[in-house]
Amino acid sequence: MTPFKLKNFFILLGLTGLLGATPAFAQAQPGVAQPNIIFILVDDMGWGDLGVFWQNQRMQANNRSEPWQFTPSLDAMARNGAMLTNHYCAAPVCAPSRASLMLGVSQGHANIRNNQFDKELQDTYTMPSVLRQAGYSTSLVGKWGLQGANAEAPNWPAHPLNRGFNYSYAYIRHADGHEHYPVEGIYRGKKEVWEGKTNVSAGLAKSFTTDLWTAKAKQVIKQQAGKDRPFFMYLAYDVPHAVLELPTQAYPKGGGLNGGLQWLGTPGNMINTASGTPDSYVHPDYAKATWDHDRNPATPEVAWPDVYKRYATLCRRIDDGVGDIMQLLKDLKIDQNTLVVFTSDNGPSIESYLKDDYEPIFFNSFGPFDGIKRDVWEGGVRMPTLVQWPGTVPTNKVITQPSALYDWLATFADAAQIPAPARTDGVSLLPALTGKGQQKQGVVYIEYENNGATPKFDEFSPNHRARKRNQMQKIRLGDYVGVRYDIKSAGDNFEIYNVVTDPQETKNLGKEAAYQAMQKEFKEKVTQVRRPDPEAPRPYDLEPMAAVNPPKLAPGVAWMTHEGTFPWVTDLSNRPSTQSGTRPDTELNKTGLKEGMIYQQGYIKVPKDGNYQFTMNGNGSYLFRLHEALILDRSYPDQPKLKLPISATVNLKAGYHPFRIYYHHTGNGKPTLDWTWQADGIMEQPVPSTVLFHSVEN
């Protein structure tokens, strides 16, 4: 975030006198409705799998050697709302991607990285806990996989009910999502579905999980509709990921309140498709589909291979489910006040778990990009994303601004009229979605490790085929991305691509003289947006954080206060303040704040390269960032703290480093926050006022 300027403080101060005291934002603003929110996440569906993104173009081209599939309900969602064509997942595999979604932080800060499946999601603010604080009823239906493996069921430390959900009906373990018939366990063995902390698997005979999740979601929505508080639902499908199993039968006719999938609630007949033969139904659009397999129109076409009929049927089943839910919202007359988001957790896979291999080249599920699941090329990380909110998000809207999966926590908090916790990395996308207000620029940052290689698909550019992955990193700034594969050291150059003009990332600009300043910018930026994780070591963990060329500076720290009751440590720097000014240090107790937030920002001048240990100790909740990196976080749980210090060591380059300090005062005495540092040649001491500066540029 660009450091605020002193002049803006006084503008805000003047506005405060006109507008009155800053609202607390701890609950909905009177007269303004909070929307219901449904977040639909699918597993391993590529950008190119949706008709409106890519498949419709293939159909219109009518090249019989390039088959296509249909997603009519999702296409309708795009017409009725917005397409985000430059939306990125947080990581190219499910567990870290979903962790970043729930926590609202990038992989530079998430506690689940790489392939840490079933690892315990950090006990801090989550998407459901934030919305629950805003008055929402919160539910999970589908796949979780973030519960913590080292505990006996159902006492997982990060069970959904322990991370902000009021209700859950889900596969809790990651591996359970690899089988889509929990009772029959046709290909991967029997699995367990849990309602809250009760195993309810025994009654789910012939229950195909895609249908099961849709039917349960509809039941929960019907129960929540019309109540005096809004609801948030996280609907996490487990297909087309893993074994490409088929439904038992055709999707039930109709949709919504009285048609489509229905929850029956009878053991052995739990939903209205729990009959017939499991793993048997192929959608009629694909059952007899043929294609020009040899690219020779003179020879007869042949039937699609079974594995691709299966894949297309699974994508269509999700499409049917989404259409069914959208119709339900209309039938319940809540569609106008329900924000629905559809996206995927990562790019398309090469897995089928069947005797026949599956490759995403049949439908070009990766779209116009290269890369698949576990790649950080665009095809592995750019997601098909749709948003519908009738009357608020315009129809047929296309948003090209880059955004990321971890932006949704801040977005939903904004829609719910509650400030997002300051520890989140994302930004609200509401301005871009609604066309109202100024859209803040976020940062797309991805890191991941995998010992495989990019497939040798002919569709991929030669510079990507068979590329060893190992340690990978990607950052996007504007139209350009910096990508590193098989990273050996922090000094490795980025490959640089303009993904607007070159979406396939074929022309590496990183070695060209004209892009050396950008090369330097990428190398410096990635040191400023992340913190190392000992459980996911990187070759660049020890690289010092780069300093910046500051604007015109003056001694001291800029500060502002926001009087009021707030739910947690939050960032209100862009809201009208109660008071503001500058002072020579970061002392808090002279602000006169009785209850609320104190925000301080400026630059710290580091005298020489080296490791610096920062320590904070206060009687409230607080958070400290250098650049965008989260250095010290005592923001959760937000309550008066015993004065116990917390410390972190950061390797810093000499020069100026922008910092932000957020402090939440609950009215317990005077606010206090001690801030010390120490380094080689510097004994532990309060950070001296001689190294603190603030911007005075207009």
Secondary structure, DSSP 8 states (H G I E B T S, - for coil): -----HHHHHHHHHHHHHH-S----SS--TT----EEEEEEEES--GGGSIIIIIHHHHHHT-TTS-----HHHHHHHHTSEEEEEEE-SSSSHHHHHHHHHHT--TTT-S--TT-TT----SS--HHHHHHHTT-EEEEEEE---S-SSS-TT--TT-GGGTT-SEEEEE-STGGGG-S-TTT-TTT----EEETTEE-GGG-TT--HHHHHHHHHHHHHHHHTTSSS-EEEEEEEEEESSS----SS---SS-TTTSSS-EEEETTEEETT--S-TT----HHHHT-EE-TTS-TTS--EE--HHHHHHHHHHHHHHHHHHHHHHHHHHTT-GGGEEEEEEESS---S---SSS---TTTTTTTTTS---TT--SHHHHEEEEEEE-TTTS-TTEEE-S-EEGGGHHHHHHHHTTS--BTT------HHHHHS-S------EEEEEEEEEE----TTS-TTTTT-EEEEEEEEEETTEEEEESS--STT---EEEETTT-TT--S--TTSGGGHHHHHHHHHHHHHS----TTS--TTTTS-B--B---SEEESEEEEEEES--SSSB--TTS--SEEEEESS---TTS--SSEEEEEEEEEEE-SSEEEEEEEEESSEEEEEETTEEEEEE-SS-S------EEEEEEE-SEEEEEEEEEEE-SSSS--EEEEEEETTEEEEE--GGGEEEE---
